[in-house]
């Protein structure tokens, strides 16, 4: 260890702080344990040790928790399950796959293409995957429904290489790696991208940390489906393959407690511990496997370490004084990485040479034999024993920490080098050494003919090893990965279900959040459709008025409710149940999006459609978890995202961090998100109906959408649906809400969401105080209007000989005269999205800058997007045109005290703060 460091993070330190007052007695106890292991095996010794620890606790003997074990395999040799496969056959085609994966990336890096790829990750992880493919990963046709496997993103070349061996991909397909448009029809995505390869990949994983998070919630979602009686998922396992460097991501570790709390023993993490990040060692001065063992064990997981291959078994058996294990424990990862970049002689001198006893232990081994002492992640038998133990373990999720070498078998330029992750091609010498190492029947002449196009290798479908490989996959239920989008039929809600949205709120005031909740309640009551809804609320249900769901729909908890609820006598008492419909992740937006993704893809993963409805503080949506929403889009998630307490000025008192003035802009960057900012409940009714029909209706062309609706906490009188409502306008983004009531100089007011009532008030003031005629338009979606406009421009650009299509917003405003004032409770860039498609003079009002704590009226006056600001802006534009008196704007500023934040009157004080 380096100077100043200790081994406290490597060893458990059970005896460090206590004196040994009777070494002779201590030796007798240790000798007794050794004899027990020798005579009755490790399993019996485990039981005795656990019994003693339990008794020690009962007698108040302080024994610290053992968070780490020695740097050896968790499963003793005498407890290893025997390997059931044909290891020679499996070794052969594993070598073919490793060759083809490397050749595919190498060919993609030829000068005229140069799209790169990653060679080393799969080379080091091939055994971890192949043990799974041959013995554990069940396909879609397995009796239990098959497993879900989250593949490590950078290892994707290996999955393509296996698909080539299985006949699912051709050489032409492999040559289309990372050329998705230029080789359309024969293209392979760089990483696991379901949207790009919708029949192949199931889960996107290359956004570091999101794979682990989504795998945990996939395992939870499987149990959710089972406990609600929607599908029997009891025989399905979730596997997540992760890198040890990836475990530095907060998302990789931050949700481990959920898996332990809910006893998700259907979940297995396999962490490929090659000790390297992208640029260098993960814990050069420490030991990442020990760190992760402690972390997972502390989080309540079952931990299995696979450190050493079978070649070490004899050495460890002969290590009677523990000197070899001591060196293993104390050697930092930086040295382990260096050993694999050097030679057998170097390992003899610098590792075994640390102690005369261990140096003597390998005196009879050649340098080559020392070099071939494998790490555990490259040993079929050790990995198989770990996987079998993991799938049979009950009550906890399991993590397998498998030690490997990055770039294994690729030669001295690649193995264990810091730069190996960035290396995308092999030299001719590398190719020859790699071929020899793998025993691939390719000649020197074939390699020398074109160093940029070394041949792929397939022995033919009649080769015994290929027949064996195909038999193994058939026995396990078909190919993996595979994605199927066919699902059980879903009966859409009846028309009467939406009536509550059309009725309005009568004389009562209700925020759009409450209007939405009332509609959701009726959708959940729909006798056919209701069971498909999966509400997801991260601990703000009471704020959003959704506590009404607690006693009826109940909160999902696989363990039920085993305590006496403090509010049990209330009508809206908190109620948990294994069959609960509400997913309640706690204060945990990242987990909520992961739950949303798992539920929103159940139609493909399980063939059971779920419609997740995720409700959250709008500020904590796309700003906080935008990358997770992007992964959800890649996985083709369907569902509703509800940004509640929306807008920059509506959440009085909360201040900067809660004030959302930009989420529609963030949402606009995600092509799968359809964003709406409705003003009224009846608008929401049509939007949600449209969303459900686009996701699951019979005539939809693009089903893989997420509808984002911003809803507000400011109560207003919700009007009933107008008799002649322009429903097409509501869905496409704009409709005429209130035509002008007087004749006079003309202006147009475009408003969205909570600002629509301000626009209507401005219409009244303009007419009464200034004799100005204003039409008010409700803009339900600035984003969709912009997308439509850009699409029209693109069509015109590519079809110059055809009449250009007029954008929808331009069509709607045809004949609408006068300048336009566009207003929302978001920054000006939101309404500014449609400026180029509006033929009129155009001005925007919004809430630019940081939010702050104050009354709604003061905040709106400060940002100048309130009612009187609309009036003044319209007057200024009309004055410049000579249509009103030139002094009108100044008079209006003085009349309404526009520069005084205390003079604002827009909005009320109601609603949750």
RAJOGI-V762403 format. One record per run of one state. SS is the DSSP state (hx for helix, st for strand, lp for the rest). FROM is the first residue (numbers start at 1). TO is the last residue. If there is no record, write none. Layout:
# RAJOGI-V762403
ss = {SS;SS}
from = {FROM;FROM}
to = {TO;TO}
This chain:
# RAJOGI-V762403
ss = {lp;hx;lp;hx;lp;hx;lp;hx;lp;st;lp;hx;lp;hx;lp;st;lp;st;lp;hx;lp;st;lp;hx;lp;hx;lp;hx;lp;st;lp;st;lp;st;lp;hx;lp;st;lp;st;lp;hx;lp;hx;lp;hx;lp;hx;lp;hx;lp;hx;lp;hx;lp;st;hx;lp;hx;lp;st;lp;hx;lp;hx;lp;hx;lp;hx;lp;hx;lp;st;lp;hx;lp;hx;st;lp;hx;lp;st;lp;st;lp;st;lp;hx;lp;hx;lp;st;hx;lp;hx;lp;st;lp;hx;lp;hx;lp;st;lp;hx;lp;st;lp;st;lp;hx;lp;st;lp;st;lp;hx;lp;st;lp;hx;lp;hx;lp;st;lp;hx;lp;st;lp;hx;lp;hx;lp;hx;lp;hx;lp}
from = {1;23;59;77;80;87;109;120;136;148;151;153;166;171;175;177;178;188;189;210;228;238;244;246;249;250;254;256;262;267;274;276;277;281;282;288;299;302;307;308;309;310;318;323;331;333;341;344;351;352;355;356;362;367;372;375;376;379;380;393;398;404;418;423;428;439;444;450;464;476;495;504;509;511;512;526;530;533;538;547;550;555;557;576;578;582;584;589;601;602;606;611;618;621;622;635;639;645;656;659;663;669;673;677;681;697;706;711;716;718;727;733;734;739;745;752;753;771;772;780;782;799;808;813;819;824;831;838;842;846;856;864;867;881;888;896;901;904}
to = {22;58;76;79;86;108;119;135;147;150;152;165;170;174;176;177;187;188;209;227;237;243;245;248;249;253;255;261;266;273;275;276;280;281;287;298;301;306;307;308;309;317;322;330;332;340;343;350;351;354;355;361;366;371;374;375;378;379;392;397;403;417;422;427;438;443;449;463;475;494;503;508;510;511;525;529;532;537;546;549;554;556;575;577;581;583;588;600;601;605;610;617;620;621;634;638;644;655;658;662;668;672;676;680;696;705;710;715;717;726;732;733;738;744;751;752;770;771;779;781;798;807;812;818;823;830;837;841;845;855;863;866;880;887;895;900;903;913}
